[in-house]
Amino acid sequence: MISPLILIIEDEKPVRNFLGASLKSQHYKVLYGENGSEGISLAASHNPDLILLDLGLPDIDGIDVIMRIREFSTAPILVLSARGEEQEKVEALDLGADDYLGKPFGTPELLARIRAGIRRKHLAKSNGDGNSPVFTLSTLTVDVEKHLVMIEGREIHVTPTEFKLLSVMVRHPGKVLTHTFLLKEVWGSISASETQSLRVYMANLRRKLEIDPANPRFFRTEVGVGYRIIDE
């Protein structure tokens, strides 16, 4: 089995060394970019399976790095940043990042996010365009083509808008979907009333599909950012 190649774009040497050692211990191959320009060049020349990106780079802002990499690569991008502003996370995700992890973080969580990112990439590749018509997770099944939602084989009635929201989420399993992205995909525009509608419809889906809506199994809230449907 070929080991996945991870590109680390991080200017702080101690962080690079920590990340590299953690990944190599799990038999990943590792490339290092010490700044944004070098990272973009390595992403173009080596086609990594996943990119770890620090937003606070010395030469190019991490947001611009995401934009430039997305011009030629669909590799999952996991943002690593000490920045606390929610807007920066939202902007990174809206411009093409797949997930984010705030510093400091634990090695087990980092490795789990990496595995999830690589798994999503392989799933998208095996499905051609990444839009498999049937999504199955534990007791939940969503058939996008048949407009069918089931829990433990029992059909669950959802409204057309609830199904549209659900179908958008299952096309991006495990990926953080921002409020802006979901509003544009489901409602076609952004307004205060639609933002409130998004919360209401998410609550409705949890009520219908979760065993315990207060402790959701499928639908995770990324506070201040958006939502994700888990993929394992």
C-alpha positions as CSV (number, residue, x, y, z in Angstrom):
1,M,0.0,0.0,0.0
2,I,1.3,3.4,-1.0
3,S,1.7,5.8,1.9
4,P,-0.3,9.1,1.5
5,L,1.8,12.2,1.0
6,I,1.1,15.1,3.3
7,L,2.4,18.7,2.5
8,I,3.0,20.8,5.6
9,I,3.0,24.6,5.0
10,E,4.2,26.1,8.2
11,D,6.8,28.7,8.9
12,E,7.6,27.8,12.6
13,K,10.3,25.1,12.7
14,P,9.2,23.5,16.0
15,V,5.7,23.1,14.7
16,R,6.9,21.7,11.4
17,N,9.1,19.2,13.3
18,F,6.2,18.2,15.6
19,L,3.8,17.7,12.7
20,G,6.4,15.8,10.7
21,A,7.3,13.4,13.5
22,S,3.6,12.8,14.3
23,L,2.8,12.0,10.6
24,K,5.9,9.9,10.0
25,S,5.1,7.8,13.1
26,Q,1.9,6.9,11.3
27,H,3.8,6.0,8.1
28,Y,2.8,9.1,6.1
29,K,5.2,10.6,3.7
30,V,5.9,14.3,4.4
31,L,6.9,17.4,2.5
32,Y,7.7,20.8,4.1
33,G,6.9,24.2,2.8
34,E,8.4,27.0,5.0
35,N,6.4,29.8,3.5
36,G,3.4,30.3,1.2
37,S,5.4,30.5,-2.0
38,E,7.3,27.3,-1.4
39,G,4.1,25.6,-0.3
40,I,2.2,26.5,-3.5
41,S,5.2,25.3,-5.6
42,L,5.3,22.0,-3.8
43,A,1.6,21.5,-4.0
44,A,1.8,22.0,-7.8
45,S,4.9,19.8,-8.3
46,H,4.1,16.9,-6.0
47,N,0.3,16.6,-5.9
48,P,0.0,15.8,-2.2
49,D,-2.9,13.7,-0.8
50,L,-3.6,16.4,1.8
51,I,-2.3,19.8,2.8
52,L,-1.8,21.1,6.3
53,L,-1.8,24.9,6.1
54,D,-0.9,27.5,8.7
55,L,-2.8,30.8,7.9
56,G,-0.1,33.0,9.5
57,L,2.7,32.8,7.0
58,P,5.5,35.4,6.6
59,D,5.3,36.0,2.8
60,I,1.7,35.3,1.7
61,D,-1.4,35.2,3.7
62,G,-2.8,31.7,4.2
63,I,-6.1,32.8,2.6
64,D,-4.3,33.7,-0.6
65,V,-2.4,30.4,-0.5
66,I,-5.7,28.5,-0.4
67,M,-7.0,30.5,-3.4
68,R,-3.9,29.9,-5.5
69,I,-3.7,26.2,-4.7
70,R,-7.4,25.8,-5.6
71,E,-6.6,27.0,-9.1
72,F,-4.9,23.7,-9.8
73,S,-5.6,21.2,-7.0
74,T,-8.5,19.6,-5.3
75,A,-6.4,18.1,-2.5
76,P,-8.0,18.4,1.0
77,I,-6.7,21.4,2.9
78,L,-6.7,21.3,6.7
79,V,-6.1,24.7,8.1
80,L,-4.0,24.9,11.3
81,S,-4.1,28.3,13.0
82,A,-3.7,30.1,16.3
83,R,-6.0,32.8,15.0
84,G,-9.2,33.0,17.0
85,E,-11.3,35.1,14.8
86,E,-14.3,33.1,13.4
87,Q,-14.4,35.2,10.3
88,E,-11.0,34.0,9.2
89,K,-12.1,30.4,9.6
90,V,-15.2,31.1,7.6
91,E,-13.3,32.9,4.8
92,A,-10.8,30.0,4.6
93,L,-13.6,27.4,4.3
94,D,-15.6,29.5,1.8
95,L,-12.5,29.8,-0.4
96,G,-11.7,26.1,-0.6
97,A,-10.3,24.8,2.7
98,D,-12.0,21.6,3.9
99,D,-11.5,21.7,7.6
100,Y,-9.8,23.6,10.4
101,L,-8.0,22.9,13.6
102,G,-7.1,25.5,16.2
103,K,-3.8,25.6,17.9
104,P,-3.0,24.1,20.3
105,F,-4.4,20.7,19.3
106,G,-3.9,17.1,20.3
107,T,-2.1,14.6,18.1
108,P,-5.1,12.1,18.1
109,E,-7.5,14.8,16.8
110,L,-5.0,15.9,14.2
111,L,-4.5,12.4,12.9
112,A,-8.3,11.7,12.9
113,R,-8.9,14.9,10.8
114,I,-6.2,13.8,8.4
115,R,-7.6,10.3,8.0
116,A,-11.1,11.8,7.4
117,G,-9.7,14.2,4.8
118,I,-7.9,11.5,2.9
119,R,-10.9,9.2,3.1
120,R,-13.2,11.9,1.6
121,K,-10.7,12.3,-1.2
122,H,-10.7,8.6,-2.0
123,L,-14.4,8.4,-1.8
124,A,-14.9,11.3,-4.2
125,K,-12.4,9.7,-6.6
126,S,-14.2,6.4,-6.5
127,N,-17.6,8.1,-7.1
128,G,-16.3,10.0,-10.1
129,D,-17.7,13.4,-9.3
130,G,-18.0,12.7,-5.6
131,N,-21.8,12.9,-5.6
132,S,-22.9,9.3,-4.8
133,P,-26.7,9.1,-5.0
134,V,-26.9,7.1,-1.8
135,F,-25.3,8.2,1.5
136,T,-25.3,5.7,4.4
137,L,-24.0,6.4,7.9
138,S,-24.8,4.1,10.7
139,T,-28.7,4.0,10.8
140,L,-29.1,6.9,8.4
141,T,-29.6,6.4,4.7
142,V,-30.2,9.3,2.2
143,D,-31.0,8.4,-1.4
144,V,-30.6,11.7,-3.3
145,E,-32.1,10.5,-6.6
146,K,-35.2,8.9,-5.0
147,H,-35.7,11.8,-2.4
148,L,-35.7,9.1,0.3
149,V,-34.6,9.4,3.9
150,M,-34.5,6.4,6.2
151,I,-33.6,5.6,9.8
152,E,-33.1,1.9,10.5
153,G,-34.9,1.1,7.3
154,R,-37.9,3.2,8.2
155,E,-38.8,6.1,5.9
156,I,-38.8,9.5,7.5
157,H,-40.9,12.3,6.1
158,V,-38.9,15.5,5.5
159,T,-40.1,18.7,3.7
160,P,-38.6,19.7,0.3
161,T,-36.4,22.4,2.0
162,E,-35.2,20.0,4.7
163,F,-34.3,17.4,2.0
164,K,-32.5,20.1,-0.1
165,L,-30.4,21.0,3.0
166,L,-29.8,17.4,3.8
167,S,-28.8,16.5,0.2
168,V,-26.2,19.4,0.2
169,M,-24.7,18.1,3.4
170,V,-24.4,14.5,2.4
171,R,-22.6,15.5,-0.8
172,H,-19.9,16.9,1.4
173,P,-19.6,14.3,4.3
174,G,-17.2,15.3,7.0
175,K,-16.5,18.7,5.5
176,V,-17.3,21.9,7.4
177,L,-20.0,23.8,5.5
178,T,-20.3,27.5,6.3
179,H,-23.5,29.3,6.9
180,T,-22.9,31.3,3.7
181,F,-22.3,28.2,1.6
182,L,-25.5,26.5,2.9
183,L,-27.6,29.6,2.5
184,K,-26.5,30.0,-1.1
185,E,-26.9,26.3,-2.0
186,V,-30.4,26.0,-0.4
187,W,-31.9,29.5,-0.6
188,G,-29.8,31.1,-3.3
189,S,-29.0,34.2,-1.3
190,I,-28.1,35.4,2.2
191,S,-30.3,37.4,4.6
192,A,-31.0,37.6,8.3
193,S,-34.3,35.8,7.9
194,E,-32.7,33.0,5.9
195,T,-29.9,32.6,8.5
196,Q,-32.6,32.1,11.1
197,S,-34.4,29.6,8.7
198,L,-31.2,27.6,8.4
199,R,-31.1,27.2,12.2
200,V,-34.7,26.2,12.3
201,Y,-34.3,23.6,9.5
202,M,-31.2,22.1,11.1
203,A,-33.1,21.8,14.3
204,N,-35.9,20.1,12.4
205,L,-33.5,17.6,10.8
206,R,-32.0,16.8,14.2
207,R,-35.4,16.3,15.7
208,K,-36.4,13.9,13.0
209,L,-33.2,12.0,12.5
210,E,-31.2,12.1,15.8
211,I,-32.0,9.7,18.7
212,D,-31.0,12.6,21.0
213,P,-31.3,15.9,19.3
214,A,-29.6,17.7,22.2
215,N,-26.5,15.4,21.7
216,P,-26.5,14.9,17.9
217,R,-24.8,11.9,16.3
218,F,-25.0,13.0,12.7
219,F,-25.1,16.8,12.5
220,R,-22.4,18.7,14.2
221,T,-22.5,22.5,14.8
222,E,-19.2,24.4,14.2
223,V,-19.9,27.4,16.5
224,G,-19.8,30.7,14.6
225,V,-18.9,28.9,11.4
226,G,-21.5,26.4,10.1
227,Y,-22.3,22.7,10.2
228,R,-21.0,19.4,9.2
229,I,-22.5,15.9,8.8
230,I,-20.0,13.4,10.1
231,D,-18.6,10.7,7.9
232,E,-17.8,7.9,10.3
